[in-house]
Amino acid sequence: MNKKYNSLVIALSIVVGLVTEGYLIGKSLERFKKEDRFISVRGFSEKEVKANLAVWTIKTRITTNDLLTGTKKVEENKQKIVDFLLKNGINPSEIVQQNSNVIDKLAREYAQTEIGPYRYIIENSIQVRTENVDTVLLASRQTDKLLQAGVVLSGGGDYNSPVQYLFTGLNEIKPSMLVEATQNAKAAALEFAREGNVTLGKIKSANQGLFTIVDRDFSIMSPSAEGHAQNDRDIYKKVRVVVNIVFSVE
C-alpha cells in the first residue's frame, strides 16, 4: 500500500512539475516574443543653406630667362590683383599675399637638354578669405579685367574651382534637423505598426548618421563643369542627415 501511495505521489509530482515547467516555458516564450518584436526605421532630414565663407585662390605664373625681370613682373601682377580686389569690395584684412615660388628647369634632377624657350617659372598665389560670399561671387565674374590688365591667371594644375564656398554653421542647425529626422522616423514606424495591427512602443535604440554637406545641384551637373554657373551652384548647399531608430512593439 505504501509503495503504491509513494508511486502515486511521485507520479503526481512529475506531472505537476511538467505542467509547471511547461507553463513557465510558455510564459517565457510569450514574453520573449513580445520583447523581441521591434520596428527598425530610418528618418531623414535635409536643409538648404547658403554658404557663409568664401575662399578664393588667385594664382599667376610667369615664364622668363631673367630672374630679376620676372620677379619684377610678378610683383606688378600682385599689385594689380590687390587693386582689383579692393576695387571690387574686398577688405584689405581679407587678402593674404603668399611668397613667390621659383622653379629653375636646369636645377631639376630630371631636366633634359631641351628646357624650352624659358628657364625660370615664377608662381605666386593670393588668397581671399571672407564671409562676404556675394562680394566674392560678383568679383570672380570679372576676372577678365585682370586679363585685360596683362595678368595671366593660372590653374596651377588644380582641377578644382579657384573659388570655394563653405558652410560653417552646422552646429546651429543640428538640433532642429535631428528633431525633424526623428519625427520622420516615428511617422514611418507608426505606419508600419498600423499596417501590422500592433501598438508602437518606446525607442529601444537610436543611431545618428553623419551630417553631409553637398552642393545644391551636385547631382545635376558635374563639379568639373566650366563657367560661372558652377560658382552660382556652389554658393548654396544641402545639409543632410539620416538617423536609424528601433522602436519596440507592444
C-alpha positions as CSV (number, residue, x, y, z in Angstrom):
1,M,0.0,0.0,0.0
2,N,2.8,2.4,0.9
3,K,4.6,1.5,-2.3
4,K,1.5,2.3,-4.3
5,Y,1.0,5.6,-2.4
6,N,4.6,6.6,-2.9
7,S,4.4,5.8,-6.6
8,L,1.3,7.9,-7.0
9,V,2.9,10.8,-5.2
10,I,5.9,10.6,-7.3
11,A,3.8,10.4,-10.5
12,L,1.7,13.4,-9.4
13,S,4.8,15.3,-8.6
14,I,6.3,14.6,-12.0
15,V,3.0,15.7,-13.7
16,V,2.8,18.9,-11.7
17,G,6.4,19.6,-12.4
18,L,6.0,19.1,-16.1
19,V,2.8,21.2,-16.2
20,T,4.5,24.0,-14.2
21,E,7.6,23.8,-16.3
22,G,5.5,24.0,-19.5
23,Y,3.6,26.9,-18.1
24,L,6.8,28.8,-17.2
25,I,8.4,28.0,-20.6
26,G,5.2,29.2,-22.3
27,K,5.2,32.4,-20.4
28,S,8.9,32.9,-21.1
29,L,8.4,32.3,-24.8
30,E,5.4,34.7,-24.8
31,R,7.5,37.3,-23.0
32,F,10.4,36.7,-25.4
33,K,8.2,37.2,-28.4
34,K,6.8,40.4,-27.1
35,E,10.2,41.7,-26.1
36,D,11.8,40.6,-29.4
37,R,9.3,42.3,-31.6
38,F,10.5,45.7,-32.9
39,I,10.3,48.0,-35.8
40,S,13.5,49.5,-37.3
41,V,13.2,52.6,-39.4
42,R,15.2,55.5,-40.8
43,G,14.4,59.2,-40.5
44,F,15.7,61.7,-43.0
45,S,16.2,65.5,-42.8
46,E,17.5,67.9,-45.4
47,K,18.0,71.6,-45.3
48,E,19.2,74.1,-47.9
49,V,21.6,76.7,-46.7
50,K,23.7,79.5,-48.1
51,A,27.5,79.4,-47.8
52,N,28.8,81.8,-45.2
53,L,32.5,81.6,-46.1
54,A,34.3,82.1,-49.4
55,V,37.9,81.1,-50.1
56,W,39.3,82.4,-53.4
57,T,42.8,81.5,-54.5
58,I,44.2,83.6,-57.4
59,K,47.3,82.0,-59.0
60,T,49.6,83.6,-61.5
61,R,52.6,82.2,-63.4
62,I,55.5,84.0,-65.2
63,T,58.0,82.3,-67.5
64,T,61.3,84.1,-68.1
65,N,65.0,83.8,-68.6
66,D,65.8,86.8,-66.5
67,L,65.0,86.2,-62.8
68,L,65.1,89.8,-61.8
69,T,62.8,90.9,-64.7
70,G,60.4,88.0,-63.9
71,T,60.3,88.8,-60.2
72,K,59.5,92.4,-61.0
73,K,56.7,91.3,-63.3
74,V,55.3,89.1,-60.6
75,E,55.2,92.0,-58.1
76,E,53.4,94.1,-60.7
77,N,50.8,91.4,-61.1
78,K,50.4,91.0,-57.4
79,Q,49.7,94.7,-57.1
80,K,47.2,94.7,-60.0
81,I,45.4,91.8,-58.3
82,V,45.2,93.5,-55.0
83,D,44.0,96.7,-56.6
84,F,41.3,94.7,-58.5
85,L,40.2,93.0,-55.2
86,L,40.0,96.3,-53.3
87,K,38.1,97.9,-56.1
88,N,35.5,95.1,-56.0
89,G,34.8,95.4,-52.3
90,I,37.3,93.0,-50.7
91,N,38.7,94.3,-47.5
92,P,42.5,94.5,-47.1
93,S,42.3,92.3,-44.0
94,E,40.7,89.6,-46.1
95,I,43.6,89.4,-48.6
96,V,46.5,87.1,-47.9
97,Q,49.6,87.5,-50.1
98,Q,51.8,84.4,-50.3
99,N,55.5,84.2,-51.2
100,S,56.5,83.6,-54.8
101,N,57.8,80.2,-55.8
102,V,60.7,80.0,-58.4
103,I,61.3,76.9,-60.5
104,D,64.6,76.6,-62.3
105,K,64.3,74.0,-65.0
106,L,68.1,73.5,-65.1
107,A,68.2,72.7,-61.4
108,R,65.8,69.7,-61.8
109,E,67.4,66.3,-61.4
110,Y,65.4,65.0,-64.3
111,A,66.0,68.0,-66.5
112,Q,66.5,67.3,-70.2
113,T,68.9,69.0,-72.5
114,E,65.9,70.8,-74.1
115,I,64.2,73.0,-71.5
116,G,62.2,75.2,-73.8
117,P,62.4,78.9,-74.5
118,Y,62.3,79.9,-70.8
119,R,64.4,78.7,-67.9
120,Y,62.5,80.1,-64.9
121,I,58.9,79.6,-63.9
122,I,57.7,82.0,-61.2
123,E,54.5,81.3,-59.4
124,N,52.5,83.3,-56.9
125,S,49.2,83.0,-55.1
126,I,46.9,85.5,-53.4
127,Q,44.1,84.2,-51.2
128,V,40.9,85.9,-50.2
129,R,39.1,84.5,-47.2
130,T,35.9,86.3,-46.3
131,E,32.3,85.9,-45.1
132,N,31.1,88.3,-47.8
133,V,30.3,85.5,-50.2
134,D,28.2,87.6,-52.5
135,T,31.1,90.1,-52.9
136,V,33.4,87.2,-54.0
137,L,30.8,85.8,-56.3
138,L,30.5,89.2,-58.2
139,A,34.2,89.8,-58.2
140,S,35.0,86.3,-59.5
141,R,32.8,87.0,-62.5
142,Q,35.0,89.9,-63.6
143,T,38.5,88.3,-63.7
144,D,38.6,89.1,-67.4
145,K,39.5,92.6,-66.3
146,L,42.7,91.2,-64.9
147,L,43.5,89.6,-68.2
148,Q,42.9,92.9,-69.9
149,A,45.4,94.4,-67.5
150,G,48.0,91.9,-68.6
151,V,47.7,89.5,-65.6
152,V,47.6,85.9,-66.7
153,L,45.8,83.6,-64.3
154,S,46.9,80.0,-63.7
155,G,45.1,76.9,-62.6
156,G,48.4,75.5,-61.3
157,G,47.3,72.0,-62.3
158,D,44.4,72.1,-59.9
159,Y,41.1,70.9,-61.4
160,N,39.1,72.3,-58.6
161,S,37.4,75.7,-58.8
162,P,39.6,78.6,-57.6
163,V,36.6,79.7,-55.5
164,Q,35.3,77.5,-52.7
165,Y,32.1,78.4,-50.9
166,L,31.8,76.8,-47.5
167,F,29.1,76.5,-44.8
168,T,30.4,76.6,-41.2
169,G,27.1,76.9,-39.3
170,L,26.4,73.2,-38.9
171,N,26.3,73.3,-35.1
172,E,23.5,75.9,-35.2
173,I,21.1,73.7,-37.3
174,K,22.0,70.3,-36.0
175,P,19.4,70.1,-33.2
176,S,16.4,71.1,-35.3
177,M,17.5,68.7,-38.1
178,L,17.8,65.8,-35.6
179,V,14.3,66.5,-34.3
180,E,12.9,66.5,-37.8
181,A,14.7,63.3,-38.7
182,T,13.4,61.6,-35.5
183,Q,9.8,62.8,-36.2
184,N,10.0,61.4,-39.7
185,A,11.3,58.1,-38.4
186,K,8.5,57.9,-35.9
187,A,5.9,58.6,-38.6
188,A,7.2,55.8,-40.7
189,A,7.2,53.4,-37.6
190,L,3.6,54.4,-36.8
191,E,2.6,53.5,-40.4
192,F,4.3,50.1,-40.1
193,A,2.6,49.5,-36.8
194,R,-0.8,50.4,-38.2
195,E,-0.3,48.1,-41.1
196,G,0.8,45.3,-38.8
197,N,-2.1,45.9,-36.3
198,V,0.3,46.4,-33.4
199,T,1.0,49.2,-31.0
200,L,4.2,51.1,-31.3
201,G,6.3,51.2,-28.1
202,K,9.3,53.2,-26.9
203,I,12.6,53.8,-28.6
204,K,14.9,50.8,-28.0
205,S,17.9,52.3,-29.7
206,A,18.9,55.2,-31.9
207,N,21.9,55.8,-34.1
208,Q,22.7,59.2,-35.6
209,G,24.3,59.1,-39.0
210,L,26.9,61.6,-40.3
211,F,25.9,65.0,-41.4
212,T,26.8,65.7,-45.0
213,I,27.1,69.0,-46.9
214,V,27.0,68.9,-50.7
215,D,26.4,71.5,-53.4
216,R,22.8,72.1,-54.0
217,D,22.9,70.9,-57.6
218,F,25.7,68.4,-57.2
219,S,23.7,65.5,-58.7
220,I,22.6,67.6,-61.7
221,M,25.9,68.8,-63.0
222,S,29.5,67.6,-62.6
223,P,31.7,69.6,-60.2
224,S,34.2,70.0,-63.1
225,A,31.7,71.9,-65.3
226,E,33.1,75.1,-66.6
227,G,31.7,78.6,-66.4
228,H,30.3,80.9,-63.7
229,A,27.2,78.6,-63.3
230,Q,29.4,76.4,-61.1
231,N,30.0,79.3,-58.7
232,D,26.3,80.0,-58.6
233,R,25.6,76.4,-57.6
234,D,28.3,76.1,-55.0
235,I,27.1,79.1,-53.1
236,Y,24.1,77.1,-52.0
237,K,24.4,73.8,-50.1
238,K,22.3,70.9,-49.0
239,V,22.8,69.6,-45.4
240,R,21.6,66.1,-44.9
241,V,21.4,63.6,-42.0
242,V,19.9,60.1,-41.6
243,V,19.0,58.6,-38.2
244,N,18.4,54.9,-37.6
245,I,15.8,54.2,-34.8
246,V,14.5,50.9,-33.4
247,F,11.0,51.0,-31.7
248,S,9.6,48.3,-29.5
249,V,6.2,46.8,-30.4
250,E,3.6,46.2,-27.7
